[in-house]
Amino acid sequence: MRYSKAVAIAFLVLQIFFCGGVYAEPQEVIQARQLVENGKLEDAVSLLKSSSERMRGESLLQLRYELGLTDTDPVNAVSELKSVAALSPKMRAAALLAAGELMLIADQPQSALEFFAESAGMKESSISEHASYLHAVALYRSGKYEESRQKWADHLITYLEGKYQPASRLGIAAANIKLGRFREAIEIYKAVLAQHPGIEEEAWLLQNLSELLKGNLSEARKYSERLQKDYSDADIAFVQAPSGAVQSSERLKPQTRIPSASPRPAPQPAAASASSSKYTIQVGAFGVRENAVNLAERLKREGYIANIQARNNLTVVTVGAYSDIASAERDISKIEKLIGERPRIVNKSR
C-alpha cells in the first residue's frame, strides 16, 4: 500500500512540473525522477517533501495539498492542508474540507467541526454543499444530536436542489431516533421511500421500518415482506457520504458488543477448505456497484479476504470463509469499528 501511494505522489509531482513548461525543471525533480525509475519510490517522495519549501508557486501548494491527502498520519496530513488553506485563497475551501474529512476518518469528529464550518461558509458551490452536509455528520458523530438535526434541516433549505437531500433527511431521522422521536423518524423513512423509489438505501429503510413498527404487526409485516420479496437475504449497510469516510446514520439495533481495541485486524486465513467453511460475514449491499467495490478494496487493504457478488438489484460485499461462528464473531467487532456498521454472519449452507 505504501508503494502505491508513493507512486501516485511521485508521478503527480513530476506531472505538475513537466506539464505546460511553465516552470524550469528543478534539480530535485530530476533526482526524484531518477529515483522513481530505479524503483526507489519512497525515497523520491521523501526528497520532494523535504525540498518542497524551496519550490514556489501553485505547484508547491498543489504538492502539499496532495501530500496531505495521502499522508497516513492524520496529524501530518491536516498540518499540510492547513498550510495550504493559509497560503492559497483559491484552494482554501477544498483544503479545509479535506482536513475535516481526515479528522472524521481518524474518528475525531469534534476536531472536524471547525474545518467544515469554515469551508461551508465560503460558498464554493459543490465544496460548500459537501462541507455543509459533513458538518451535520460530524455533529451527529460528536453526540450532538439536536444540533445535527438542525444543521441537516438548514442544509435542506440552503441546498434545495442539492445531491444530499435524501441523505440529510435520513440524517434527521437518525437524530430523531437518538432523541426518542421515533414517530417522526418513521414518517421520514416512509416519505423517503415514497418520494425516491429505487433509492440505494431502500432495502435498509425497509428493514428498519419493519423493526420500528413492531408495535403494529400488520404494517411491520408489509415492509418485511417487501424486503424479502425484493432483496432476498441481503444485509443492507447504510450508504456512506461521497467522501467514503463517514456515515450519516447507523443501524437502530443497540450495539451490544464492545469493538476490539486492536488497531488493525489480522488477515483471515485462506486455508479453510470449501467443505469446512460454513459461514461468511456479510458486510453490506449497495445499489451502486462502485460503492461495493470501494468497500471491498478498503477491507482488503486492512488484511481481510473480501468478495463482491451480484444479488438481485444489489452488489453484496462479504468477508472470509469461517468454519465456526466464534471465529466470525471475532472479526465482526473489528469490522464494525472499521466501517461504523455492524455486519452479520451468514450460514452458507442455507
C-alpha positions as CSV (number, residue, x, y, z in Angstrom):
1,M,0.0,0.0,0.0
2,R,2.8,2.4,0.8
3,Y,4.3,1.9,-2.6
4,S,1.1,2.5,-4.5
5,K,0.7,5.8,-2.6
6,A,4.3,6.7,-3.3
7,V,3.8,6.1,-7.0
8,A,0.8,8.3,-7.1
9,I,2.5,11.1,-5.2
10,A,5.8,10.9,-7.1
11,F,4.2,10.9,-10.5
12,L,1.7,13.6,-9.6
13,V,4.6,15.9,-8.6
14,L,6.5,15.1,-11.7
15,Q,3.5,15.9,-13.8
16,I,2.9,19.2,-12.0
17,F,6.4,20.4,-13.0
18,F,6.6,18.9,-16.5
19,C,3.1,19.9,-17.9
20,G,2.9,23.1,-19.8
21,G,6.5,24.1,-19.5
22,V,5.6,26.9,-17.0
23,Y,8.4,26.1,-14.6
24,A,12.0,25.2,-15.2
25,E,12.7,21.6,-14.1
26,P,14.2,21.9,-10.6
27,Q,17.1,19.7,-9.7
28,E,15.1,17.9,-7.0
29,V,12.5,16.8,-9.6
30,I,15.3,15.4,-11.9
31,Q,16.7,13.5,-8.9
32,A,13.2,12.3,-8.0
33,R,12.5,11.1,-11.5
34,Q,15.7,9.0,-11.4
35,L,14.7,7.5,-8.1
36,V,11.3,6.6,-9.5
37,E,12.9,4.9,-12.5
38,N,15.2,2.9,-10.1
39,G,12.2,1.8,-8.1
40,K,13.1,3.9,-5.0
41,L,9.6,5.4,-4.8
42,E,9.6,6.3,-1.1
43,D,13.0,8.0,-1.4
44,A,11.5,10.1,-4.3
45,V,8.6,11.2,-2.1
46,S,10.9,12.0,0.8
47,L,13.2,14.1,-1.4
48,L,10.3,16.1,-2.9
49,K,8.7,16.6,0.6
50,S,11.9,17.8,2.2
51,S,12.8,20.1,-0.6
52,S,9.3,21.5,-1.3
53,E,9.9,24.6,0.8
54,R,12.4,25.8,-1.8
55,M,9.8,25.5,-4.6
56,R,7.4,28.3,-5.4
57,G,4.1,29.0,-7.0
58,E,0.9,27.0,-7.3
59,S,2.9,23.8,-7.9
60,L,4.1,23.9,-4.3
61,L,0.6,24.3,-2.9
62,Q,-0.7,21.5,-5.1
63,L,2.2,19.3,-3.9
64,R,1.5,20.0,-0.3
65,Y,-2.3,19.5,-0.8
66,E,-1.8,16.1,-2.4
67,L,0.8,15.1,0.2
68,G,-1.7,15.9,2.9
69,L,-4.4,13.8,1.3
70,T,-2.2,10.8,1.0
71,D,-0.3,11.0,4.3
72,T,-1.2,8.1,6.6
73,D,-0.7,10.2,9.7
74,P,-3.7,12.4,10.3
75,V,-1.7,15.0,12.3
76,N,0.8,15.4,9.5
77,A,-1.9,15.4,6.8
78,V,-4.0,18.0,8.5
79,S,-0.9,20.2,9.1
80,E,-0.1,20.2,5.4
81,L,-3.7,21.0,4.5
82,K,-3.9,23.8,7.0
83,S,-0.8,25.3,5.5
84,V,-2.3,25.2,2.0
85,A,-5.5,26.8,3.3
86,A,-3.5,29.6,4.9
87,L,-1.4,30.3,1.8
88,S,-4.0,30.0,-1.0
89,P,-7.4,31.6,-1.1
90,K,-8.1,29.6,-4.3
91,M,-7.5,26.2,-2.6
92,R,-8.7,27.2,0.9
93,A,-12.2,25.7,0.8
94,A,-11.1,22.4,-0.6
95,A,-8.2,22.1,1.8
96,L,-10.4,22.8,4.8
97,L,-12.9,20.3,3.6
98,A,-10.2,17.6,3.1
99,A,-8.9,18.3,6.6
100,G,-12.3,17.8,8.1
101,E,-12.8,14.6,6.3
102,L,-9.4,13.3,7.6
103,M,-10.5,14.1,11.1
104,L,-13.6,12.1,10.6
105,I,-11.6,9.2,9.3
106,A,-9.4,9.5,12.4
107,D,-12.6,9.3,14.5
108,Q,-12.2,12.8,15.7
109,P,-15.5,14.4,14.7
110,Q,-15.2,17.2,17.3
111,S,-12.0,18.4,15.6
112,A,-13.6,18.2,12.2
113,L,-16.4,20.7,13.0
114,E,-14.3,23.9,12.6
115,F,-13.0,22.8,9.2
116,F,-16.4,22.0,7.9
117,A,-18.0,25.2,9.3
118,E,-15.4,27.4,7.6
119,S,-15.4,25.5,4.3
120,A,-19.2,25.6,4.1
121,G,-19.2,29.3,4.8
122,M,-17.0,30.1,1.8
123,K,-19.8,29.4,-0.6
124,E,-17.7,27.5,-3.1
125,S,-20.6,25.7,-4.9
126,S,-20.2,21.9,-4.5
127,I,-17.4,22.2,-2.0
128,S,-19.6,24.2,0.4
129,E,-22.5,21.9,-0.1
130,H,-20.4,18.9,0.8
131,A,-18.9,20.6,3.8
132,S,-22.3,21.7,5.0
133,Y,-23.6,18.1,4.9
134,L,-20.5,16.7,6.6
135,H,-20.8,19.4,9.3
136,A,-24.1,17.8,10.3
137,V,-22.5,14.4,10.2
138,A,-19.7,15.5,12.5
139,L,-22.2,17.0,14.9
140,Y,-24.1,13.7,15.0
141,R,-20.9,11.6,15.5
142,S,-19.9,14.0,18.3
143,G,-23.1,13.1,20.1
144,K,-24.7,16.5,19.5
145,Y,-28.0,15.1,18.1
146,E,-30.2,18.1,18.4
147,E,-27.6,20.3,16.8
148,S,-27.0,17.8,14.0
149,R,-30.8,17.6,13.4
150,Q,-31.0,21.4,13.0
151,K,-27.9,21.5,10.8
152,W,-29.4,18.9,8.4
153,A,-32.6,20.9,8.4
154,D,-30.8,24.0,7.5
155,H,-28.9,22.1,4.7
156,L,-32.2,21.0,3.2
157,I,-33.3,24.7,2.9
158,T,-30.0,26.1,1.7
159,Y,-29.4,23.4,-1.0
160,L,-33.0,22.8,-2.2
161,E,-31.7,21.1,-5.4
162,G,-28.6,19.6,-3.8
163,K,-27.4,16.0,-4.1
164,Y,-27.6,15.3,-0.3
165,Q,-31.3,15.9,0.1
166,P,-32.3,12.3,0.8
167,A,-29.2,11.6,2.9
168,S,-29.9,14.8,5.0
169,R,-33.5,13.7,5.6
170,L,-32.3,10.3,6.8
171,G,-29.7,12.0,9.0
172,I,-32.6,14.0,10.6
173,A,-34.4,10.6,11.2
174,A,-31.3,9.1,12.8
175,A,-31.0,12.1,15.1
176,N,-34.7,11.8,15.9
177,I,-34.2,8.2,17.0
178,K,-31.3,9.2,19.3
179,L,-33.7,11.8,20.8
180,G,-36.5,9.4,21.2
181,R,-38.7,10.8,18.5
182,F,-39.5,7.5,16.8
183,R,-42.7,8.5,15.2
184,E,-41.0,11.4,13.4
185,A,-38.3,9.1,12.2
186,I,-40.8,6.6,10.9
187,E,-42.6,9.3,8.9
188,I,-39.4,10.5,7.3
189,Y,-38.5,6.9,6.3
190,K,-41.9,6.4,4.8
191,A,-41.7,9.7,2.9
192,V,-38.2,9.0,1.5
193,L,-39.3,5.5,0.3
194,A,-42.3,7.1,-1.4
195,Q,-40.6,10.0,-3.0
196,H,-37.3,8.3,-4.0
197,P,-38.3,4.9,-5.4
198,G,-35.2,2.7,-6.0
199,I,-33.0,4.8,-3.7
200,E,-29.8,3.0,-2.8
201,E,-30.9,2.9,0.9
202,E,-34.3,1.3,0.0
203,A,-33.6,-2.1,1.5
204,W,-32.1,-0.6,4.6
205,L,-35.1,1.6,5.0
206,L,-37.5,-1.4,4.6
207,Q,-35.5,-3.4,7.2
208,N,-35.6,-0.6,9.8
209,L,-39.2,0.3,9.2
210,S,-40.1,-3.3,9.9
211,E,-38.2,-3.1,13.2
212,L,-39.5,0.3,14.3
213,L,-43.1,-0.7,13.6
214,K,-43.2,-3.9,15.6
215,G,-45.9,-2.4,17.7
216,N,-48.1,-2.5,14.6
217,L,-47.7,-6.1,13.3
218,S,-49.7,-5.7,10.1
219,E,-47.8,-2.6,9.0
220,A,-44.4,-4.1,10.0
221,R,-45.2,-7.2,8.1
222,K,-45.9,-5.2,4.9
223,Y,-42.3,-3.8,4.9
224,S,-40.8,-7.1,6.0
225,E,-42.5,-8.9,3.1
226,R,-41.4,-6.3,0.6
227,L,-37.9,-6.6,1.8
228,Q,-37.9,-10.4,1.5
229,K,-39.6,-10.2,-1.9
230,D,-37.3,-7.6,-3.5
231,Y,-34.0,-8.2,-1.8
232,S,-33.9,-11.8,-0.6
233,D,-31.4,-12.3,2.2
234,A,-29.3,-9.2,1.5
235,D,-27.9,-7.4,4.5
236,I,-28.1,-3.7,3.8
237,A,-25.4,-1.3,5.2
238,F,-26.3,2.4,5.3
239,V,-24.7,4.2,2.3
240,Q,-21.6,6.3,3.1
241,A,-21.2,10.0,2.2
242,P,-19.2,10.7,-1.0
243,S,-16.1,11.1,1.0
244,G,-16.2,7.4,1.8
245,A,-15.2,8.3,5.3
246,V,-18.4,8.9,7.2
247,Q,-22.0,7.8,7.6
248,S,-25.0,10.0,8.4
249,S,-26.9,7.3,10.2
250,E,-26.5,3.9,11.9
251,R,-28.4,0.7,12.5
252,L,-31.2,1.0,15.0
253,K,-30.3,-2.1,16.9
254,P,-28.3,-1.3,20.1
255,Q,-24.6,-2.2,20.0
256,T,-24.2,-5.0,22.5
257,R,-20.6,-5.9,21.8
258,I,-17.6,-3.7,22.5
259,P,-15.4,-3.4,19.4
260,S,-11.9,-4.9,19.6
261,A,-9.2,-2.5,20.7
262,S,-6.9,-3.9,18.1
263,P,-6.0,-1.1,15.6
264,R,-5.6,-3.4,12.6
265,P,-7.4,-6.7,12.2
266,A,-5.4,-9.8,11.5
267,P,-5.9,-11.3,8.0
268,Q,-8.4,-14.1,7.8
269,P,-6.5,-17.3,6.9
270,A,-7.3,-18.6,3.5
271,A,-6.5,-22.2,4.4
272,A,-10.1,-23.3,5.2
273,S,-11.4,-25.7,2.7
274,A,-14.7,-25.2,0.9
275,S,-16.2,-28.2,2.8
276,S,-15.2,-26.8,6.2
277,S,-16.2,-23.1,5.6
278,K,-19.8,-22.9,6.7
279,Y,-20.1,-19.2,7.5
280,T,-19.2,-15.8,5.9
281,I,-19.6,-12.2,7.1
282,Q,-22.0,-10.1,5.1
283,V,-20.7,-6.5,5.4
284,G,-23.1,-4.6,3.2
285,A,-25.1,-4.4,0.0
286,F,-25.2,-1.5,-2.5
287,G,-27.3,-0.4,-5.4
288,V,-24.3,1.3,-6.9
289,R,-21.6,-1.3,-7.7
290,E,-18.8,1.2,-7.4
291,N,-19.6,1.7,-3.7
292,A,-19.4,-2.1,-3.1
293,V,-16.1,-2.3,-4.9
294,N,-14.7,0.6,-2.8
295,L,-15.7,-1.0,0.4
296,A,-14.2,-4.4,-0.7
297,E,-10.9,-2.7,-1.6
298,R,-10.9,-0.9,1.8
299,L,-11.4,-4.2,3.6
300,K,-8.6,-5.9,1.5
301,R,-6.2,-3.1,2.5
302,E,-7.0,-3.9,6.1
303,G,-6.0,-7.6,5.6
304,Y,-9.4,-9.2,5.0
305,I,-10.5,-11.6,2.3
306,A,-13.3,-9.5,0.8
307,N,-15.5,-10.5,-2.1
308,I,-18.4,-9.0,-4.0
309,Q,-21.3,-10.7,-5.8
310,A,-24.4,-9.6,-7.6
311,R,-27.7,-10.4,-5.8
312,N,-31.0,-9.2,-7.3
313,N,-30.6,-5.4,-7.7
314,L,-27.7,-5.2,-5.3
315,T,-23.9,-5.8,-5.1
316,V,-23.1,-7.6,-1.9
317,V,-19.8,-7.4,0.0
318,T,-18.7,-10.4,2.1
319,V,-15.7,-11.2,4.1
320,G,-13.9,-14.5,4.7
321,A,-14.9,-18.1,5.0
322,Y,-15.2,-19.4,8.5
323,S,-15.7,-22.9,9.9
324,D,-17.3,-21.8,13.1
325,I,-19.3,-18.8,14.3
326,A,-16.8,-17.9,17.1
327,S,-14.1,-17.1,14.5
328,A,-16.5,-14.9,12.5
329,E,-17.7,-13.1,15.6
330,R,-14.1,-12.1,16.4
331,D,-13.8,-10.3,13.1
332,I,-17.2,-8.8,13.2
333,S,-16.3,-6.5,16.1
334,K,-13.2,-5.3,14.3
335,I,-15.1,-4.7,11.0
336,E,-17.8,-2.8,12.9
337,K,-15.2,-0.5,14.3
338,L,-13.7,0.0,10.9
339,I,-16.9,0.8,8.9
340,G,-19.2,2.1,11.7
341,E,-21.9,-0.6,10.9
342,R,-22.4,-4.0,12.4
343,P,-22.2,-6.8,9.8
344,R,-24.0,-10.1,10.1
345,I,-23.0,-13.7,9.9
346,V,-24.5,-15.8,7.1
347,N,-24.7,-19.5,7.1
348,K,-23.5,-20.6,3.6
349,S,-25.3,-23.9,3.8
350,R,-28.7,-22.4,3.8
